[in-house]
Amino acid sequence: MKTNRPENSHQAALLRLLRDGARSRAELNDLSSEAAGWRMSRSKLNAELDRLVELGLAEPDGFAESRGGRRSGLVRLSSATRFVGIDIGATSVDVAITDGELNVLGHVSEPIDIRKGPAPVLDRALDLVGKLREQGLFTQLSGAGIGVPGPVSFAEGVPVAPPIMPGWNRYPLRETISQELGCAAMVDNDVNLMALGELHAGVARQVNDFLLVKIGTGVGCGIVVDGKIYRGVSGSAGDIGHMRIDENGPLCPCGNTGCLEAYFGGSALAAQAEVAARSGSSPYLAQRLAAGGLLTAEDVAIAATQGDPVAIKLIRDGGRRVGQVLAGLVSFFNPGLVIIAGGVARLGHILLAEIRSVVYRRSLPLATGNLPIVLSELEDVAGVVGAARLISDHVYSS
């Protein structure tokens, strides 16, 4: 089913302004010139807004308070607009439905194994979309945003040689989701989408230049420059998990040795915890291993909260290595904010304190003088909100 799109750049800019909530026609007249860099007469603006209402992309929403004369009419995005965000991780898939303003209306999650390949994983993701449809959250979608835990050719909408995603190389992900859901679709790396989520609704709302470091099964970095994701020439910018920190280090899933991810991705941390458990150096982790048969980063976090010295050391060692890489990035990029996110980031303030200590000690004082390094506020919904933001940017463009 066809979804209407804005017909020109003026309409697209107005829709992006309305994404932040209902506004009066008078306020939009003030904001449009400031935000979009072009001047438009009041009559032209009113004509474009009326056309957006005709297209079903916007709707009247009563009247604003008087500014001294006749009350100006409020306009908002169509209440029927629905986007779906699909965040595919290494071990789980999250799906959310949002309205046009990207408020999450429904969110479901399910464990998956990305290594099973695209067909079974996408079947589960689409089943979750179907569950949200059954809940009455949408009848028609205006667009779908999808994130995957690996490098993506953004222009083509396909994963490219993703180290932890066997069978996904150049799979036509954007085309498949678009056909299945009957709407426009966009695909990006999951870390980029988390950065977009934080930009839209998280701690980075007022920051135009920042880094988001995701520490999950893998390690990656979303780079935001002047309010936009920086992807690099081929889409691989920010792949810091495969920066080598020790050429004699452990083997990484990418095939190289000594990568940051091989030291402090979720899998690496779990493996280190298991060694500690089996050696007897951590009785607490040994108990967790005996009870569950395997260990995860969450077990390490729980052990640390119990004061387990081995778990605390594992977290600090990992934080130190992340800090070493991040210190170089901070000196090079000079961001206004660094956000630490992802499942392993739930190790919390022990991890955050170690990262801060290394970055503040090793980076240039001018770069770190006013640099906050914080944990994500959005946590589980950062990726799906970012996915909805990605596709809404596409739909709200001319």
Secondary structure, 3 states (H helix, E strand, C coil): CCCCCCCCHHHHHHHHHHCCCCEEHHHHHHHHHHHHCCCCCHHHHHHHHHHHHHCCCEEEEEECCCCCCCCCEEEEECCCCCEEEEEECCCEEEEEEECCCCCEEEEEEEECCHHHCHHHHHHHHHHHHHHHHHCCCCCCCCEEEEEECCCEECCCCEECCCCCCCCCCCCCHHHHHHHHHCCCEEEEEHHHHHHHHHHHHCCCCCCCCEEEEEECCCEEEEEEECCEECCCCCCCCCCHHHCECCCCCCECCCCCECEHHHHHCHHHHHHHHHHHHHHCCCHHHHHHHHHHCCCCHHHHHHHHHCCCHHHHHHHHHHHHHHHHHHHHHHHHHCCCCEEEECCHHHHCHHHHHHHHHHHHHHCCHHHHCCCCEEECCCHHHHHHHHHHHHHHHHHCCC
